[in-house]
Amino acid sequence: MELNVLNIKGENTGRTVTLNDAIFGIEPNDHAIYLDVKQYMANKRQGTHKSKERSEVSGSTRKLIRQKGGGGARRGDINSPLLVGGGRVFGPKPRDYSFKLNKKVKALARKSALSYKAKENAIVVVEDFSLETPKTKDFIAIMKGLKIENRKLLLVLPENNKTVYLSARNLQKASVATASDLNTYRVLDAASLVLTESSVGIIEKLFNA
């Protein structure tokens, strides 16, 4: 797949970039995408939920009513789950939700996500650029030049660029990532994928390694 390289004003530079079909042109694997996104979301969970069980509730251990003859259920002390203010039966406990996923499955998922974007013609290649100072209005001007100001976008840079990151930070529909940190969830979450010219080569090196 061949795409024109644009400048930040949205003008054609006359150069083209060929996207590797082994990365941007495969048959997407939906199950691999599901597993990778599931792992990403699971890793974001804090897992700190907790409720007190019967033994952890503060209260008297005095037996409230006789064991038999009352006609009701047995309830020992005031901490019984049967009573208001008592402990919870089998309540949630802190736990780790993360799980292992093979590297090949994760790589397949990312290739599948990139292939989906290529099929949707949702990939824009822009020449390498940098901003002198962090200004949100400068980043908005770039979005307007590329005609994607109304779409949720992910800008992929070859390396960390604090100025560009700070310029996009206040925009709800814009996010910035480096090529090495690209993940399936963020690719699929964006309506438009904006790749800088250098980041295309880095992505190909990472997936062909």
Disulfide bonds with the S-S distance in Angstrom:
none
